[in-house]
């Protein structure tokens, strides 16, 4: 573990001068079934990246078996249920190992094998983490789909990867509601022909329909034992697929591989959070997102830490739920999203103050830029000015944290993610693609691979190349803008493409537009983000309809329903404006920049609109807005 600023600086120099030597030193701490022959091979122009070439391993042996000799009885997963009076579960490393092995045998007994894709659509219960690890145990590629996604979104993801199995539950508890997961899964499976087995966990005990491919999880588990050899995986074999939105309608199935992902998530978890042996670490994300994969499951377990899984939501049964859980389990590390902080910040601080938060040592932020107000509120009311805050910048595509301070080790700076981690070679580019030296603002890019960079988009390597490696040849292009201060600290300024981050959820505007355009009355639409004081960004949809005389209230309602159905409720636009036209360039390209300014009410920053094909619609939109 990096323990001082000078060690950090030294690690950065080493990793930059000799990446292969640096990362092979880090990787040696793990259990490999056979060693790698070459540390790294890459070419961003193909693009191709390989780490620990020829190495053989199984990530679950590193997350589980390795700890059995040293700390079998330490809590691996601490589960806090949705209902505060419900049953807390503590799974020791030994118990987790047993349950993963048994579940892995259940998957094998139902036909799953190395290389198969298994879709996981489950609530935040221990069996979700167990299912993920069970797939990894047998070398099946997991594809977790967040349980808030709709049937259409689930089906698209199952079909894209031709999954042969689906793991789901009867239902899930979420605040005061129950979500009918099996019912949604059934609807999805109507349009999925590759799935031949659906294992159903009993969670809510609600009634479900039963199909011929369905089997009860608990019944299948009874048929198998807990002796399960770990599949031998090549370092570059896929470990999982995780979908993220892109700027076209189709989600991108980012592929992460075994060796590099393990090494990098473990290394970054250890150094960013500085977890000590008796600490209790809680990341509030869902395992359906990359944050949950890397920093609830793999990173903490690879380090032998205690990781908390929370089934519920911040507002149920009351708005002090996060702080209640922190006090109840004496949480030492709390990692959440700015949108959650902003939502809680609106309520009386007495909600925080009534709980004993003295166990907290480190706070974390992830998913979007954290504004100064939220940062200071977090620091003052949660951290009591006594906990370092790590603002961690990364993406689904990067697998692990790329820019962050190390808690208590390197300096923090409010609203800045600060410095790239060892081995992460960030640059700022201007619009021409030239590197900016020193202080400045521009496009963030990375000029050397780190071990957990996604290797491809499932089934579409060409798209992987186009999206990430073509805009600025020779660099990985994450799609974010950033500014850099004189000390080299980065502040992420937001997306530079058509992705909007709403309440920490990465949403492509194109798929939302496609969903809106499905409505028979809609001619064309454009969706943009605008600043929102809780969600960070909210969505505004500009919609052209066939007949301006239609009942706009009912169309708006139908559009929201359509979006919820095809993507999920999180993608429903906050504002829908029925307009007669969209501002376009003479070549017919929608001027999203202008729509963004209009949605934000920044009428004085529209720039020259006289070159538009139809400047009059700008005035119309302004009138509608007021
Ligand atoms: C996008 C990636 C990182 C895992 C969860 C989201 C934004 C993420 C930060 C941060 C400013 C951030 C970026 C990035 N983002 N973390 N600390 N400061 N922006 O993963 O859904 O793949 O989204 O989230 O815009 O590109 P994701």
Boltz pocket constraint, residues with backbone or C-beta under 6 A from the ligand:
constraints:
  - pocket:
      binder: B
      contacts: [[A, 244], [A, 289], [A, 290], [A, 291], [A, 365], [A, 366], [A, 367], [A, 368], [A, 369], [A, 370], [A, 391], [A, 392], [A, 393], [A, 394], [A, 395], [A, 396], [A, 397], [A, 403], [A, 417], [A, 478], [A, 479], [A, 480], [A, 492], [A, 494], [A, 495], [A, 501], [A, 504], [A, 505], [A, 506]]
      max_distance: 6.0
